[in-house]
C-alpha cells in the first residue's frame, strides 16, 4: 500500500504524520511518499509609472499574481519538515527504505487538489493523507476546502483527513 502524505509547517500537518506513524507503525508492506508544498514567495507588483501598481494586467491579478520560485530558505524549511516527519515515522518503526520525499514548488497555477491527485496517481499511491487546513496559503491561491475537494474528486483513492 502506498500513501501520499501532504506536509507543510502547520501543526495539523504534524498531527497527520503522527497519525500515519500510529497506523502504519511497524507494519510492513507500506510505502510513504512525503510531499512538501512550499509557500511561494510573492513579488511585489511592479509599477511602470513610479506610482501605484498598475490596475490593468493579466487576468490572474491580486496578491499572488507574480509568484516566484521558492528561495533557499523555503527549501530549508521543507527539509526541516521532512527531517521531523522522517524521524517521527522511523521512531514508529517505518523503515527508511519505505520513505520517499518530494519537494513541490507550486509556482504552477493549478488547483491544489488537482496537483495532489495527479501526484498521487502518478506515484501509484492508494491513499492520500492530508490535514484539514494544511497549507492554508495554498487554499488562498485556490479557494475552497482542499480536503473536501480531494474527497469529491479522488475517485479510486482513499483519503484520510486528519483534524
NORKARA-V127808 format. One record per residue. RES is the residue in one letter. D_FIRST is the distance of its C-alpha to the first C-alpha in Angstrom with 2 decimals. Layout:
BEGIN
res=RES d_first=D_FIRST
res=RES d_first=D_FIRST
END
This chain:
BEGIN
res=X d_first=0.00
res=X d_first=3.82
res=X d_first=6.67
res=X d_first=10.21
res=X d_first=12.81
res=X d_first=16.37
res=X d_first=19.00
res=X d_first=22.76
res=X d_first=25.59
res=X d_first=25.81
res=X d_first=25.60
res=X d_first=23.13
res=X d_first=20.69
res=X d_first=21.24
res=X d_first=20.64
res=X d_first=17.27
res=X d_first=16.30
res=X d_first=17.97
res=X d_first=16.09
res=X d_first=12.65
res=X d_first=14.33
res=X d_first=15.57
res=X d_first=12.48
res=X d_first=10.19
res=X d_first=13.41
res=X d_first=13.87
res=X d_first=10.84
res=X d_first=9.34
res=X d_first=6.21
res=X d_first=4.89
res=X d_first=6.29
res=X d_first=8.59
res=X d_first=11.02
res=X d_first=14.15
res=X d_first=16.56
res=X d_first=20.14
res=X d_first=22.42
res=X d_first=25.89
res=X d_first=28.93
res=X d_first=31.24
res=X d_first=34.81
res=X d_first=37.37
res=X d_first=40.50
res=X d_first=43.61
res=X d_first=45.13
res=X d_first=47.90
res=X d_first=51.36
res=X d_first=53.54
res=X d_first=56.72
res=X d_first=56.42
res=X d_first=56.02
res=X d_first=53.14
res=X d_first=50.11
res=X d_first=50.76
res=X d_first=50.00
res=X d_first=49.36
res=X d_first=46.38
res=X d_first=43.19
res=X d_first=41.65
res=X d_first=38.90
res=X d_first=41.32
res=X d_first=40.94
res=X d_first=39.61
res=X d_first=36.59
res=X d_first=38.52
res=X d_first=38.74
res=X d_first=35.38
res=X d_first=35.38
res=X d_first=32.62
res=X d_first=31.55
res=X d_first=33.76
res=X d_first=33.04
res=X d_first=33.23
res=X d_first=30.29
res=X d_first=28.25
res=X d_first=29.41
res=X d_first=28.28
res=X d_first=24.80
res=X d_first=24.81
res=X d_first=25.85
res=X d_first=22.96
res=X d_first=20.51
res=X d_first=22.39
res=X d_first=22.49
res=X d_first=18.78
res=X d_first=17.90
res=X d_first=20.56
res=X d_first=19.33
res=X d_first=15.78
res=X d_first=17.39
res=X d_first=19.86
res=X d_first=17.24
res=X d_first=16.06
res=X d_first=13.15
res=X d_first=14.19
res=X d_first=15.71
res=X d_first=14.07
res=X d_first=10.59
res=X d_first=12.39
res=X d_first=13.63
res=X d_first=16.34
res=X d_first=18.08
res=X d_first=21.40
res=X d_first=22.21
res=X d_first=25.90
res=X d_first=26.51
res=X d_first=29.98
res=X d_first=28.92
res=X d_first=30.08
res=X d_first=27.32
res=X d_first=25.95
res=X d_first=23.30
res=X d_first=21.02
res=X d_first=21.43
res=X d_first=20.57
res=X d_first=17.35
res=X d_first=16.28
res=X d_first=17.38
res=X d_first=15.58
res=X d_first=12.17
res=X d_first=12.92
res=X d_first=14.42
res=X d_first=11.57
res=X d_first=9.24
res=X d_first=7.29
res=X d_first=6.37
res=X d_first=7.95
res=X d_first=11.15
res=X d_first=12.84
res=X d_first=16.59
res=X d_first=19.68
res=X d_first=22.38
res=X d_first=25.02
res=X d_first=23.04
res=X d_first=24.93
res=X d_first=28.02
res=X d_first=29.77
res=X d_first=27.13
res=X d_first=28.04
res=X d_first=31.67
res=X d_first=31.12
res=X d_first=29.37
res=X d_first=30.82
res=X d_first=28.87
res=X d_first=26.10
res=X d_first=23.00
res=X d_first=20.69
res=X d_first=22.60
res=X d_first=22.55
res=X d_first=18.77
res=X d_first=18.67
res=X d_first=21.51
res=X d_first=20.23
res=X d_first=16.44
res=X d_first=16.65
res=X d_first=13.51
res=X d_first=11.40
res=X d_first=10.90
res=X d_first=13.17
res=X d_first=13.74
res=X d_first=17.34
res=X d_first=18.76
res=X d_first=22.55
END
